[in-house]
């Protein structure tokens, strides 16, 4: 009886974790290519970016709304380019990285 209860609890937690993951992933903004991202920046439509977990750029364009773009860790050329164009850059770490 105890095993059945533990199994049932594990199944409920598993389903809850799956639903939470699905919900978080379905709320991601659309992805722009690096080229599309730079076009938006150069046109002055992006004033601020957040580099999340050192692998993802999150930003909002005044014409396209929120979006995401992949980021290569240590891409100092992109950082310099963004700063030269007056884009504010913030780095964020979710703390969920692997050890």
N, CA, C and O atoms as a DFTB+ gen file, in Angstrom:
396 C
 N C O
     1  1       0.813      -1.200       0.000
     2  2       0.000       0.000       0.000
     3  2       0.860       1.269       0.000
     4  3       0.540       2.247      -0.676
     5  1       1.953       1.239       0.768
     6  2       2.854       2.385       0.828
     7  2       3.529       2.600      -0.521
     8  3       3.690       3.738      -0.960
     9  1       3.922       1.520      -1.177
    10  2       4.566       1.622      -2.499
    11  2       3.628       2.238      -3.531
    12  3       4.047       3.058      -4.348
    13  1       2.384       1.849      -3.492
    14  2       1.404       2.393      -4.437
    15  2       1.250       3.894      -4.206
    16  3       1.183       4.669      -5.160
    17  1       1.194       4.301      -2.934
    18  2       1.074       5.711      -2.609
    19  2       2.288       6.500      -3.103
    20  3       2.142       7.574      -3.685
    21  1       3.479       5.963      -2.868
    22  2       4.700       6.619      -3.320
    23  2       4.747       6.705      -4.838
    24  3       5.152       7.728      -5.391
    25  1       4.339       5.648      -5.509
    26  2       4.296       5.646      -6.970
    27  2       3.308       6.697      -7.472
    28  3       3.599       7.425      -8.422
    29  1       2.160       6.773      -6.846
    30  2       1.149       7.750      -7.228
    31  2       1.673       9.184      -7.039
    32  3       1.460      10.045      -7.893
    33  1       2.351       9.429      -5.929
    34  2       2.924      10.756      -5.674
    35  2       3.978      11.080      -6.732
    36  3       4.023      12.202      -7.236
    37  1       4.822      10.109      -7.069
    38  2       5.853      10.318      -8.087
    39  2       5.229      10.636      -9.443
    40  3       5.717      11.506     -10.163
    41  1       4.166       9.943      -9.787
    42  2       3.485      10.181     -11.063
    43  2       2.882      11.585     -11.085
    44  3       2.993      12.286     -12.091
    45  1       2.255      11.999     -10.004
    46  2       1.648      13.329      -9.933
    47  2       2.725      14.406     -10.073
    48  3       2.553      15.370     -10.818
    49  1       3.845      14.233      -9.345
    50  2       4.931      15.202      -9.471
    51  2       5.519      15.201     -10.876
    52  3       5.870      16.262     -11.390
    53  1       5.631      14.066     -11.494
    54  2       6.143      13.983     -12.858
    55  2       5.254      14.712     -13.852
    56  3       5.740      15.430     -14.726
    57  1       3.973      14.526     -13.713
    58  2       3.019      15.206     -14.589
    59  2       3.081      16.719     -14.361
    60  3       3.064      17.495     -15.316
    61  1       3.151      17.131     -13.100
    62  2       3.227      18.559     -12.785
    63  2       4.493      19.166     -13.374
    64  3       4.452      20.261     -13.935
    65  1       5.613      18.468     -13.252
    66  2       6.873      18.981     -13.813
    67  2       6.783      19.091     -15.333
    68  3       7.264      20.065     -15.913
    69  1       6.178      18.114     -15.972
    70  2       6.005      18.156     -17.426
    71  2       5.134      19.323     -17.867
    72  3       5.449      20.003     -18.844
    73  1       4.051      19.553     -17.155
    74  2       3.159      20.665     -17.494
    75  2       3.840      22.017     -17.275
    76  3       3.672      22.940     -18.071
    77  1       4.598      22.122     -16.207
    78  2       5.327      23.370     -15.940
    79  2       6.355      23.638     -17.030
    80  3       6.477      24.769     -17.500
    81  1       7.087      22.626     -17.430
    82  2       8.081      22.769     -18.495
    83  2       7.410      23.168     -19.803
    84  3       7.885      24.071     -20.492
    85  1       6.323      22.511     -20.149
    86  2       5.590      22.844     -21.368
    87  2       5.119      24.297     -21.340
    88  3       5.246      25.019     -22.329
    89  1       4.578      24.715     -20.206
    90  2       4.068      26.079     -20.081
    91  2       5.190      27.096     -20.252
    92  3       5.010      28.097     -20.945
    93  1       6.343      26.858     -19.635
    94  2       7.466      27.792     -19.744
    95  2       7.991      27.851     -21.172
    96  3       8.302      28.935     -21.665
    97  1       8.095      26.710     -21.844
    98  2       8.620      26.694     -23.206
    99  2       7.652      27.303     -24.205
   100  3       8.078      27.901     -25.194
   101  1       6.375      27.160     -23.965
   102  2       5.398      27.704     -24.911
   103  2       5.310      29.225     -24.804
   104  3       4.747      29.871     -25.688
   105  1       5.858      29.805     -23.738
   106  2       5.810      31.252     -23.558
   107  2       7.066      31.954     -24.058
   108  3       7.208      33.161     -23.865
   109  1       7.970      31.234     -24.690
   110  2       9.174      31.860     -25.215
   111  2       8.828      32.762     -26.396
   112  3       7.981      32.418     -27.221
   113  1       9.487      33.919     -26.471
   114  2       9.239      34.790     -27.629
   115  2       9.831      34.181     -28.897
   116  3      10.666      33.280     -28.812
   117  1       9.420      34.650     -30.060
   118  2       9.953      34.112     -31.309
   119  2      11.461      34.352     -31.417
   120  3      12.004      35.291     -30.834
   121  1      12.113      33.484     -32.171
   122  2      13.561      33.590     -32.332
   123  2      13.907      34.296     -33.630
   124  3      13.358      33.993     -34.690
   125  1      14.837      35.251     -33.525
   126  2      15.373      35.931     -34.702
   127  2      16.778      35.411     -34.953
   128  3      17.497      35.063     -34.016
   129  1      17.161      35.359     -36.203
   130  2      18.540      35.002     -36.528
   131  2      19.444      36.156     -36.103
   132  3      18.970      37.257     -35.824
   133  1      20.721      35.898     -36.059
   134  2      21.676      36.963     -35.710
   135  2      21.563      38.119     -36.699
   136  3      21.615      39.286     -36.309
   137  1      21.409      37.789     -37.982
   138  2      21.267      38.823     -39.013
   139  2      20.031      39.686     -38.772
   140  3      20.107      40.914     -38.816
   141  1      18.888      39.037     -38.517
   142  2      17.644      39.778     -38.260
   143  2      17.798      40.652     -37.015
   144  3      17.343      41.795     -36.982
   145  1      18.447      40.094     -35.993
   146  2      18.687      40.830     -34.756
   147  2      19.500      42.097     -35.037
   148  3      19.137      43.183     -34.584
   149  1      20.588      41.959     -35.779
   150  2      21.444      43.108     -36.074
   151  2      20.740      44.149     -36.938
   152  3      20.988      45.345     -36.789
   153  1      19.867      43.707     -37.837
   154  2      19.080      44.657     -38.645
   155  2      18.197      45.499     -37.721
   156  3      18.101      46.716     -37.881
   157  1      17.552      44.835     -36.748
   158  2      16.691      45.557     -35.799
   159  2      17.512      46.547     -34.962
   160  3      17.080      47.674     -34.724
   161  1      18.702      46.113     -34.518
   162  2      19.559      46.985     -33.710
   163  2      20.027      48.186     -34.519
   164  3      19.927      49.324     -34.061
   165  1      20.539      47.932     -35.722
   166  2      21.055      49.028     -36.562
   167  2      19.968      50.024     -36.955
   168  3      20.248      51.204     -37.164
   169  1      18.734      49.548     -37.053
   170  2      17.621      50.430     -37.397
   171  2      17.150      51.241     -36.190
   172  3      16.277      52.099     -36.317
   173  1      17.733      50.965     -35.015
   174  2      17.365      51.705     -33.809
   175  2      16.124      51.201     -33.112
   176  3      15.569      51.891     -32.257
   177  1      15.676      49.993     -33.468
   178  2      14.459      49.436     -32.874
   179  2      14.714      48.710     -31.559
   180  3      13.766      48.379     -30.847
   181  1      15.985      48.456     -31.223
   182  2      16.332      47.749     -29.991
   183  2      17.257      48.652     -29.177
   184  3      18.316      49.057     -29.656
   185  1      16.857      48.963     -27.955
   186  2      17.659      49.858     -27.106
   187  2      18.297      49.115     -25.937
   188  3      19.242      49.619     -25.329
   189  1      17.795      47.927     -25.614
   190  2      18.298      47.187     -24.458
   191  2      18.224      45.696     -24.743
   192  3      17.250      45.218     -25.323
   193  1      19.264      44.952     -24.332
   194  2      19.239      43.491     -24.445
   195  2      19.642      42.889     -23.106
   196  3      20.383      43.488     -22.327
   197  1      19.135      41.697     -22.866
   198  2      19.529      40.913     -21.695
   199  2      20.170      39.643     -22.219
   200  3      19.547      38.885     -22.963
   201  1      21.422      39.412     -21.827
   202  2      22.091      38.165     -22.195
   203  2      21.868      37.208     -21.042
   204  3      22.441      37.357     -19.962
   205  1      21.021      36.222     -21.297
   206  2      20.545      35.307     -20.264
   207  2      21.360      34.019     -20.277
   208  3      21.485      33.361     -21.309
   209  1      21.908      33.670     -19.125
   210  2      22.698      32.444     -18.947
   211  2      23.833      32.322     -19.954
   212  3      24.267      31.216     -20.278
   213  1      24.310      33.452     -20.443
   214  2      25.451      33.513     -21.356
   215  2      25.251      32.700     -22.646
   216  3      26.226      32.289     -23.276
   217  1      23.984      32.470     -23.039
   218  2      23.758      31.758     -24.295
   219  2      22.503      32.209     -25.046
   220  3      22.172      31.659     -26.096
   221  1      21.809      33.211     -24.504
   222  2      20.562      33.640     -25.126
   223  2      20.387      35.146     -24.947
   224  3      20.541      35.674     -23.845
   225  1      20.067      35.822     -26.031
   226  2      19.774      37.253     -25.961
   227  2      18.253      37.405     -25.953
   228  3      17.556      36.875     -26.817
   229  1      17.762      38.133     -24.968
   230  2      16.347      38.474     -24.892
   231  2      16.233      39.982     -25.086
   232  3      16.961      40.749     -24.456
   233  1      15.334      40.399     -25.944
   234  2      15.187      41.825     -26.225
   235  2      13.786      42.107     -26.744
   236  3      12.992      41.199     -26.993
   237  1      13.511      43.390     -26.897
   238  2      12.238      43.822     -27.462
   239  2      12.518      44.855     -28.543
   240  3      13.254      45.818     -28.331
   241  1      11.922      44.635     -29.693
   242  2      12.022      45.567     -30.807
   243  2      10.777      46.441     -30.801
   244  3       9.678      45.968     -30.514
   245  1      10.955      47.708     -31.117
   246  2       9.795      48.600     -31.161
   247  2       8.849      48.245     -32.306
   248  3       7.691      48.660     -32.304
   249  1       9.341      47.470     -33.291
   250  2       8.483      47.092     -34.410
   251  2       8.024      45.640     -34.351
   252  3       6.927      45.325     -34.812
   253  1       8.847      44.746     -33.790
   254  2       8.524      43.321     -33.792
   255  2       8.113      42.771     -32.440
   256  3       7.620      41.646     -32.356
   257  1       8.303      43.537     -31.394
   258  2       7.969      43.082     -30.046
   259  2       9.089      42.229     -29.465
   260  3      10.212      42.252     -29.968
   261  1       8.787      41.466     -28.396
   262  2       9.800      40.646     -27.741
   263  2      10.318      39.550     -28.668
   264  3       9.578      39.008     -29.489
   265  1      11.609      39.235     -28.520
   266  2      12.207      38.150     -29.304
   267  2      13.419      37.610     -28.563
   268  3      13.850      38.164     -27.552
   269  1      13.955      36.521     -29.087
   270  2      15.177      35.924     -28.545
   271  2      16.116      35.624     -29.698
   272  3      15.688      35.416     -30.833
   273  1      17.404      35.608     -29.385
   274  2      18.444      35.326     -30.372
   275  2      19.541      34.535     -29.676
   276  3      19.906      34.862     -28.547
   277  1      20.075      33.504     -30.317
   278  2      21.187      32.767     -29.694
   279  2      22.405      33.673     -29.502
   280  3      22.643      34.593     -30.284
   281  1      23.156      33.394     -28.458
   282  2      24.372      34.157     -28.161
   283  2      25.515      33.177     -27.932
   284  3      25.364      32.192     -27.210
   285  1      26.651      33.455     -28.549
   286  2      27.842      32.628     -28.355
   287  2      28.626      33.211     -27.187
   288  3      29.034      34.371     -27.248
   289  1      28.846      32.443     -26.129
   290  2      29.582      32.954     -24.977
   291  2      30.926      33.560     -25.389
   292  3      31.664      32.984     -26.189
   293  1      31.222      34.712     -24.837
   294  2      32.491      35.367     -25.122
   295  2      32.534      36.119     -26.437
   296  3      33.619      36.475     -26.898
   297  1      31.399      36.370     -27.052
   298  2      31.355      37.080     -28.334
   299  2      31.582      38.575     -28.091
   300  3      30.645      39.374     -28.109
   301  1      32.846      38.930     -27.863
   302  2      33.186      40.323     -27.540
   303  2      32.938      41.263     -28.711
   304  3      32.683      42.452     -28.517
   305  1      33.013      40.733     -29.916
   306  2      32.754      41.559     -31.094
   307  2      31.302      42.047     -31.103
   308  3      31.036      43.217     -31.380
   309  1      30.376      41.151     -30.802
   310  2      28.965      41.536     -30.760
   311  2      28.720      42.530     -29.634
   312  3      28.010      43.518     -29.818
   313  1      29.306      42.273     -28.469
   314  2      29.129      43.179     -27.335
   315  2      29.630      44.579     -27.703
   316  3      28.952      45.572     -27.441
   317  1      30.812      44.654     -28.307
   318  2      31.378      45.950     -28.708
   319  2      30.477      46.633     -29.735
   320  3      30.263      47.844     -29.672
   321  1      29.955      45.859     -30.674
   322  2      29.082      46.409     -31.716
   323  2      27.804      46.978     -31.093
   324  3      27.361      48.068     -31.457
   325  1      27.219      46.236     -30.158
   326  2      25.989      46.707     -29.510
   327  2      26.242      47.983     -28.715
   328  3      25.463      48.934     -28.782
   329  1      27.342      47.992     -27.959
   330  2      27.662      49.180     -27.162
   331  2      27.914      50.390     -28.059
   332  3      27.494      51.501     -27.737
   333  1      28.599      50.177     -29.186
   334  2      28.877      51.277     -30.114
   335  2      27.579      51.852     -30.683
   336  3      27.521      53.030     -31.035
   337  1      26.551      51.027     -30.770
   338  2      25.259      51.486     -31.287
   339  2      24.349      52.015     -30.169
   340  3      23.188      52.343     -30.415
   341  1      24.878      52.095     -28.946
   342  2      24.119      52.663     -27.836
   343  2      23.140      51.723     -27.181
   344  3      22.226      52.171     -26.490
   345  1      23.307      50.420     -27.383
   346  2      22.391      49.441     -26.791
   347  2      22.857      49.124     -25.371
   348  3      24.029      48.823     -25.144
   349  1      21.934      49.195     -24.430
   350  2      22.217      48.839     -23.043
   351  2      22.260      47.310     -22.932
   352  3      21.362      46.626     -23.425
   353  1      23.294      46.780     -22.290
   354  2      23.466      45.324     -22.175
   355  2      23.463      44.931     -20.709
   356  3      24.192      45.502     -19.898
   357  1      22.636      43.950     -20.378
   358  2      22.571      43.410     -19.027
   359  2      22.823      41.913     -19.112
   360  3      22.318      41.243     -20.012
   361  1      23.602      41.391     -18.177
   362  2      23.848      39.952     -18.101
   363  2      23.047      39.394     -16.936
   364  3      23.044      39.956     -15.840
   365  1      22.365      38.277     -17.189
   366  2      21.524      37.635     -16.176
   367  2      21.899      36.171     -16.090
   368  3      22.157      35.528     -17.108
   369  1      21.930      35.644     -14.881
   370  2      22.215      34.227     -14.668
   371  2      21.073      33.625     -13.863
   372  3      20.762      34.103     -12.772
   373  1      20.450      32.583     -14.393
   374  2      19.320      31.975     -13.703
   375  2      19.770      31.149     -12.503
   376  3      18.959      30.807     -11.642
   377  1      21.059      30.829     -12.445
   378  2      21.553      30.014     -11.350
   379  2      21.259      28.534     -11.536
   380  3      21.481      27.739     -10.622
   381  1      20.765      28.159     -12.699
   382  2      20.421      26.767     -12.955
   383  2      21.476      26.046     -13.772
   384  3      21.234      24.942     -14.260
   385  1      22.646      26.658     -13.929
   386  2      23.706      26.044     -14.727
   387  2      24.194      24.747     -14.113
   388  3      24.055      24.526     -12.909
   389  1      24.766      23.892     -14.942
   390  2      25.291      22.623     -14.471
   391  2      26.679      22.806     -13.899
   392  3      27.457      23.634     -14.372
   393  1      26.973      22.042     -12.901
   394  2      28.292      22.115     -12.255
   395  2      29.262      21.185     -12.939
   396  3      30.424      21.104     -12.541
